[in-house]
Amino acid sequence: MIEYGRQTIEQDDIDAVVAALQSSHLTSGSRVDEFERAVSSYCGVESAVALSNGTVALYLACQALGLSEGGLLWTSPNSFVASANCAHYCRAEVDFVDIESETGNMDMQKLEQKLEKAAHAGRLPDIVIPVHFAGRSCDMQRLSELARMFRFRVIEDACHALGGRFHNEKVGSCRWSDATVFSFHPVKSVTTAEGGMVVSRSRGLVDRIRTLANSGVTVSAAHAPWYREMHEPGINARLSDLHAALGTNQMHKLDQFVCARKKIAEAYINHLSQSEVRLPKVDINVDSAWHLFVVHVGSCRDAVCSQLRRAGIAATVHYVPIHRHPWYQARGFQKGEFPVAERHFETSLSLPLFPALKPEQFDYTVSTLCQTLSNVA
């Protein structure tokens, strides 16, 4: 089976993890510090905190920015559920902004319209989380302008987008946001097996997240070196040195991985440009990290996906819109509320895209897709 995505693990990655295993320290230690420096340096920001996964990174970023009971978070319906669930972990409410059909990202015009209505109703969001779908950055410049106008905080969900750029700024630079969240799941730009990170230009914000991720426990300089105290409860969301060792080694290869993804995406575009599928939008202002290669095949999507899977190609769909999940339906969201996201879901298909995809696997995927489309037409 040709997976839609997979990690690239080489001998130097294995050696890095073995060295960590053979050290005297396995939990969060110097290797976590090194990993945080590697990512923050790459993004050009002052501070970073490594965490156990991207979901908890979103949650703790929201908590550290003050989201709490009675608060309100807006995000994209075209994402994994964690982008919205983080609001509920803080006992806040969540709502969605529909997406652009061409990019799968939050539609800034619809966001502005929704903000204007919310301002009149006296119920503006405290935090907006844009999701950089498939590795392509949202229009962060416009979002930042709206954040200043309507006074909300911005957390970038860049779990797809490490290694991408917007207007020549690296995703994670936080030029237009309060913080950026990354994931290091195996199908992402680089992996720690499981892991996440928050980067920010605010050292105070990162320090608060670090404390919350350490069960809320801090060291008191006024007491003995062993003394710890807690001023507010947190959770254990630390990353281990084992995971960090892998992540640091992978960071040395990030640009190489993204370059390989870009070449595969360009090959897909060249080979499928004359086909019936609608291809991802490409423009000069956004340099995607190409986490996913998503095409639109129309109402025959389910039939195409099934035939590709029978042929040994693990094509898949990203995503069931968050508001369509039963838990959100039970809380008042209805089918049809965010029609562009729903149409995206009904017609989209994610094709195999990962750095180690072999030329013969690529050729087989393209030829099988084209043949399948002609069969179901």
C-alpha positions as CSV (number, residue, x, y, z in Angstrom):
1,M,0.0,0.0,0.0
2,I,1.3,3.5,-0.9
3,E,0.5,5.6,2.2
4,Y,-0.8,9.2,1.8
5,G,2.1,10.2,4.1
6,R,4.9,8.7,6.2
7,Q,8.0,9.6,8.1
8,T,11.5,9.5,6.8
9,I,13.8,7.8,9.4
10,E,17.4,7.4,8.5
11,Q,20.4,5.9,10.4
12,D,21.5,9.2,11.8
13,D,18.0,9.6,13.3
14,I,18.3,6.2,14.9
15,D,21.8,7.0,16.2
16,A,20.5,10.2,17.8
17,V,17.8,8.3,19.7
18,V,20.1,5.5,20.7
19,A,22.5,8.1,22.1
20,A,19.7,9.6,24.1
21,L,18.7,6.2,25.4
22,Q,22.2,5.5,26.5
23,S,22.5,8.8,28.4
24,S,21.7,9.4,32.1
25,H,18.6,11.5,31.3
26,L,15.5,10.3,29.5
27,T,12.8,12.8,30.5
28,S,12.9,16.5,29.7
29,G,16.5,17.7,29.8
30,S,19.2,19.1,27.6
31,R,18.0,17.5,24.4
32,V,14.6,19.2,24.8
33,D,16.4,22.5,25.3
34,E,18.4,21.8,22.1
35,F,15.3,21.0,20.1
36,E,13.5,24.1,21.3
37,R,16.5,26.2,20.2
38,A,16.6,24.4,16.8
39,V,13.0,25.2,16.0
40,S,13.0,28.8,17.4
41,S,16.2,29.6,15.6
42,Y,14.7,28.2,12.3
43,C,11.6,30.3,12.7
44,G,13.5,33.4,13.9
45,V,11.7,33.8,17.2
46,E,13.0,34.2,20.7
47,S,11.2,31.5,22.6
48,A,9.8,28.0,22.2
49,V,8.4,25.3,24.4
50,A,8.3,21.6,23.3
51,L,5.3,19.6,24.4
52,S,3.9,16.1,24.2
53,N,1.7,16.7,21.1
54,G,0.1,19.5,18.9
55,T,-3.3,19.1,20.6
56,V,-2.0,20.0,24.0
57,A,0.1,22.8,22.5
58,L,-3.1,24.4,21.2
59,Y,-4.8,24.0,24.5
60,L,-2.0,25.4,26.6
61,A,-1.5,28.3,24.2
62,C,-5.2,29.2,24.7
63,Q,-5.0,28.8,28.4
64,A,-1.9,30.9,28.7
65,L,-3.6,33.7,26.6
66,G,-6.4,33.7,29.1
67,L,-9.2,31.8,27.4
68,S,-11.5,30.5,30.1
69,E,-15.2,29.9,30.9
70,G,-17.4,32.4,29.1
71,G,-14.7,33.1,26.5
72,L,-15.0,32.5,22.8
73,L,-12.7,31.0,20.2
74,W,-13.2,31.0,16.4
75,T,-11.4,28.7,14.0
76,S,-11.7,26.9,10.7
77,P,-14.2,24.0,10.2
78,N,-11.7,22.5,7.8
79,S,-9.2,21.0,10.2
80,F,-8.6,18.2,12.7
81,V,-10.9,18.4,15.7
82,A,-8.1,19.6,18.0
83,S,-8.3,23.1,16.4
84,A,-11.7,23.6,18.1
85,N,-11.5,21.1,21.0
86,C,-8.8,23.4,22.6
87,A,-11.6,25.9,23.4
88,H,-13.7,23.3,25.2
89,Y,-10.7,22.2,27.3
90,C,-10.7,25.8,28.6
91,R,-14.5,25.6,29.1
92,A,-14.9,28.3,26.5
93,E,-17.3,28.4,23.5
94,V,-16.2,27.8,19.9
95,D,-17.5,29.0,16.5
96,F,-16.3,28.7,13.0
97,V,-15.5,30.8,9.9
98,D,-16.0,29.3,6.5
99,I,-13.1,28.7,4.1
100,E,-11.9,29.8,0.7
101,S,-12.7,27.1,-1.9
102,E,-9.3,27.6,-3.7
103,T,-7.1,27.1,-0.6
104,G,-9.1,25.4,2.1
105,N,-8.0,28.2,4.5
106,M,-10.1,30.6,6.5
107,D,-11.8,33.1,4.3
108,M,-10.7,36.6,5.5
109,Q,-13.6,38.3,3.8
110,K,-16.1,36.1,5.7
111,L,-14.1,36.6,8.9
112,E,-14.4,40.3,8.6
113,Q,-18.1,40.1,7.9
114,K,-18.6,37.8,10.9
115,L,-16.5,40.1,13.1
116,E,-18.6,43.1,12.1
117,K,-21.8,41.3,13.1
118,A,-20.3,40.0,16.3
119,A,-19.2,43.6,17.2
120,H,-22.8,44.8,16.8
121,A,-24.0,41.8,19.0
122,G,-21.3,42.5,21.6
123,R,-19.8,39.0,21.3
124,L,-16.4,39.2,19.7
125,P,-14.0,36.3,19.9
126,D,-11.2,36.4,22.4
127,I,-8.9,34.2,20.2
128,V,-9.0,33.3,16.5
129,I,-7.0,30.2,15.4
130,P,-6.3,30.2,11.6
131,V,-5.4,26.8,10.3
132,H,-2.7,26.6,7.6
133,F,-4.3,23.8,5.7
134,A,-2.1,21.4,3.8
135,G,1.0,23.5,4.6
136,R,-0.2,26.7,2.9
137,S,-0.3,29.8,5.2
138,C,-3.5,31.7,5.6
139,D,-3.5,35.5,4.8
140,M,-1.8,36.4,8.1
141,Q,-1.2,40.0,7.1
142,R,-5.0,40.6,6.7
143,L,-5.8,38.6,9.8
144,S,-3.3,40.7,11.8
145,E,-5.1,43.8,10.6
146,L,-8.4,42.5,11.7
147,A,-7.0,41.4,15.1
148,R,-5.9,45.0,15.8
149,M,-9.3,46.4,14.7
150,F,-11.4,44.0,16.7
151,R,-9.0,43.3,19.5
152,F,-8.6,39.5,19.6
153,R,-5.5,37.3,20.0
154,V,-4.2,35.0,17.2
155,I,-2.7,31.6,17.5
156,E,-1.5,30.0,14.2
157,D,-2.4,26.4,13.9
158,A,0.7,25.6,11.7
159,C,0.7,21.8,12.5
160,H,0.8,21.3,8.7
161,A,3.1,24.2,7.8
162,L,6.6,24.0,9.4
163,G,9.0,24.9,6.6
164,G,6.5,27.1,4.7
165,R,6.6,30.8,4.2
166,F,4.2,33.7,3.8
167,H,5.4,36.9,2.1
168,N,8.9,35.5,2.5
169,E,8.5,35.2,6.3
170,K,8.9,31.7,7.7
171,V,5.7,30.2,9.2
172,G,6.4,30.5,12.9
173,S,8.0,33.9,12.8
174,C,4.9,35.2,14.7
175,R,5.1,38.5,12.9
176,W,1.3,38.5,12.6
177,S,0.3,36.4,15.6
178,D,0.8,35.9,19.3
179,A,2.0,32.4,19.0
180,T,2.4,29.5,16.5
181,V,1.7,25.8,17.2
182,F,3.5,23.0,15.4
183,S,3.0,19.2,15.4
184,F,5.6,16.5,15.0
185,H,3.4,13.6,14.2
186,P,5.1,11.1,11.8
187,V,3.3,12.5,8.7
188,K,4.4,16.1,9.4
189,S,7.4,18.1,8.0
190,V,9.6,16.6,10.7
191,T,8.8,14.1,13.4
192,T,9.5,13.3,17.0
193,A,7.1,10.3,16.8
194,E,4.6,12.3,18.9
195,G,5.2,15.9,19.9
196,G,4.3,19.5,19.5
197,M,5.6,23.0,20.1
198,V,4.6,26.6,20.7
199,V,6.8,29.3,19.4
200,S,6.3,33.0,20.2
201,R,8.1,36.4,20.3
202,S,6.8,36.7,23.9
203,R,9.1,35.0,26.4
204,G,6.5,35.6,29.1
205,L,3.8,33.6,27.2
206,V,6.2,30.7,26.5
207,D,7.3,30.7,30.2
208,R,3.7,30.5,31.3
209,I,3.0,27.6,28.9
210,R,6.1,25.8,30.2
211,T,4.9,26.1,33.8
212,L,1.4,24.9,32.8
213,A,3.0,21.9,31.0
214,N,5.0,21.0,34.2
215,S,1.9,20.5,36.3
216,G,2.0,24.2,37.2
217,V,5.0,23.6,39.4
218,T,7.8,26.1,39.6
219,V,11.2,26.4,41.2
220,S,11.5,29.0,44.0
221,A,14.8,30.7,44.1
222,A,14.1,31.9,47.7
223,H,14.2,28.3,49.0
224,A,16.5,25.2,48.7
225,P,17.3,23.8,45.2
226,W,15.0,20.9,45.7
227,Y,12.0,23.1,46.7
228,R,9.0,23.3,44.3
229,E,5.7,25.1,44.6
230,M,2.5,25.3,42.6
231,H,0.5,28.5,42.2
232,E,-2.1,27.2,39.7
233,P,-2.8,23.6,38.5
234,G,-1.3,22.5,35.2
235,I,-0.8,19.2,33.4
236,N,2.1,16.9,32.5
237,A,2.6,17.8,28.9
238,R,6.4,17.6,28.7
239,L,8.3,16.1,25.8
240,S,11.0,13.6,26.6
241,D,14.7,13.8,25.6
242,L,14.2,10.6,23.5
243,H,11.6,12.4,21.3
244,A,13.6,15.6,21.3
245,A,16.7,13.8,20.1
246,L,14.9,12.6,17.0
247,G,13.3,16.0,16.4
248,T,16.6,17.9,16.6
249,N,18.2,15.5,14.1
250,Q,15.2,15.8,11.8
251,M,15.4,19.6,11.9
252,H,18.8,19.4,10.2
253,K,16.9,17.9,7.2
254,L,13.7,20.1,7.3
255,D,14.5,22.2,4.2
256,Q,15.6,19.0,2.4
257,F,12.3,17.4,3.3
258,V,10.2,20.4,2.2
259,C,12.1,20.7,-1.0
260,A,11.4,17.0,-1.8
261,R,7.7,17.6,-1.1
262,K,7.6,20.7,-3.3
263,K,9.1,18.7,-6.2
264,I,6.5,16.0,-5.9
265,A,3.7,18.6,-5.7
266,E,5.1,20.3,-8.8
267,A,5.2,16.9,-10.6
268,Y,1.6,16.3,-9.6
269,I,0.6,19.7,-11.0
270,N,2.4,19.1,-14.3
271,H,1.0,15.6,-14.8
272,L,-2.6,16.5,-13.8
273,S,-2.9,19.9,-15.3
274,Q,-4.8,18.5,-18.3
275,S,-7.0,16.2,-16.2
276,E,-10.4,16.7,-14.8
277,V,-9.3,17.4,-11.2
278,R,-9.1,20.8,-9.6
279,L,-5.5,21.3,-8.4
280,P,-4.2,23.3,-5.3
281,K,-3.8,27.0,-5.7
282,V,-0.2,28.2,-6.2
283,D,0.9,31.9,-6.0
284,I,4.1,33.8,-5.5
285,N,3.3,35.1,-2.0
286,V,2.8,31.8,-0.3
287,D,5.5,29.0,-0.2
288,S,3.6,26.0,1.0
289,A,5.3,23.3,3.1
290,W,3.2,20.8,1.1
291,H,2.1,18.7,4.0
292,L,-0.8,17.4,1.8
293,F,-1.6,17.3,-1.9
294,V,-5.3,17.8,-2.1
295,V,-7.2,17.6,-5.4
296,H,-10.9,18.0,-6.0
297,V,-12.6,15.3,-8.1
298,G,-16.3,16.3,-7.8
299,S,-19.2,14.2,-6.7
300,C,-17.5,10.9,-7.7
301,R,-15.0,11.3,-4.9
302,D,-16.1,8.3,-2.8
303,A,-15.9,6.0,-5.9
304,V,-12.5,7.4,-6.9
305,C,-11.1,7.0,-3.4
306,S,-12.4,3.4,-3.1
307,Q,-10.9,2.4,-6.4
308,L,-7.6,3.9,-5.6
309,R,-7.5,2.0,-2.3
310,R,-8.4,-1.2,-4.0
311,A,-5.4,-0.5,-6.3
312,G,-3.1,-0.2,-3.3
313,I,-3.0,3.6,-3.1
314,A,-4.1,4.9,0.4
315,A,-5.8,8.1,-0.8
316,T,-7.8,9.7,2.0
317,V,-9.9,12.8,2.8
318,H,-9.0,15.8,4.9
319,Y,-11.3,16.6,6.7
320,V,-14.8,15.9,7.9
321,P,-15.7,19.5,8.8
322,I,-15.5,19.9,12.6
323,H,-19.1,21.1,13.0
324,R,-20.3,17.9,11.3
325,H,-19.0,15.6,14.0
326,P,-21.7,14.2,16.3
327,W,-20.3,16.0,19.4
328,Y,-20.6,19.4,17.7
329,Q,-24.0,18.5,16.1
330,A,-25.3,17.8,19.6
331,R,-24.2,21.3,20.6
332,G,-26.3,23.1,18.0
333,F,-24.1,23.2,14.9
334,Q,-26.0,22.1,11.8
335,K,-25.2,20.7,8.3
336,G,-25.1,23.6,5.8
337,E,-23.8,26.3,8.2
338,F,-20.4,26.4,6.5
339,P,-21.1,25.4,2.9
340,V,-17.7,25.9,1.4
341,A,-16.0,23.7,4.0
342,E,-18.7,21.1,3.4
343,R,-18.3,21.2,-0.4
344,H,-14.5,20.9,0.1
345,F,-15.1,17.8,2.2
346,E,-17.4,16.2,-0.3
347,T,-15.2,16.6,-3.3
348,S,-11.6,16.5,-2.0
349,L,-9.0,13.8,-2.1
350,S,-5.5,13.7,-0.6
351,L,-2.9,11.9,-2.7
352,P,0.3,10.3,-1.5
353,L,2.9,13.0,-0.7
354,F,6.0,12.3,1.4
355,P,9.8,12.8,0.8
356,A,10.5,9.1,0.2
357,L,7.8,8.7,-2.4
358,K,9.5,6.7,-5.2
359,P,9.2,7.8,-8.9
360,E,7.5,4.5,-9.7
361,Q,5.0,5.0,-6.9
362,F,4.3,8.5,-8.1
363,D,3.8,7.3,-11.7
364,Y,1.5,4.5,-10.6
365,T,-0.6,6.9,-8.5
366,V,-1.0,9.4,-11.4
367,S,-1.8,6.8,-14.0
368,T,-4.2,4.9,-11.7
369,L,-6.0,8.2,-10.8
370,C,-6.4,9.2,-14.4
371,Q,-7.7,5.8,-15.4
372,T,-10.1,5.8,-12.4
373,L,-11.5,9.2,-13.4
374,S,-12.1,8.0,-16.9
375,N,-13.9,4.9,-15.6
376,V,-16.2,6.7,-13.2
377,A,-17.0,9.6,-15.6
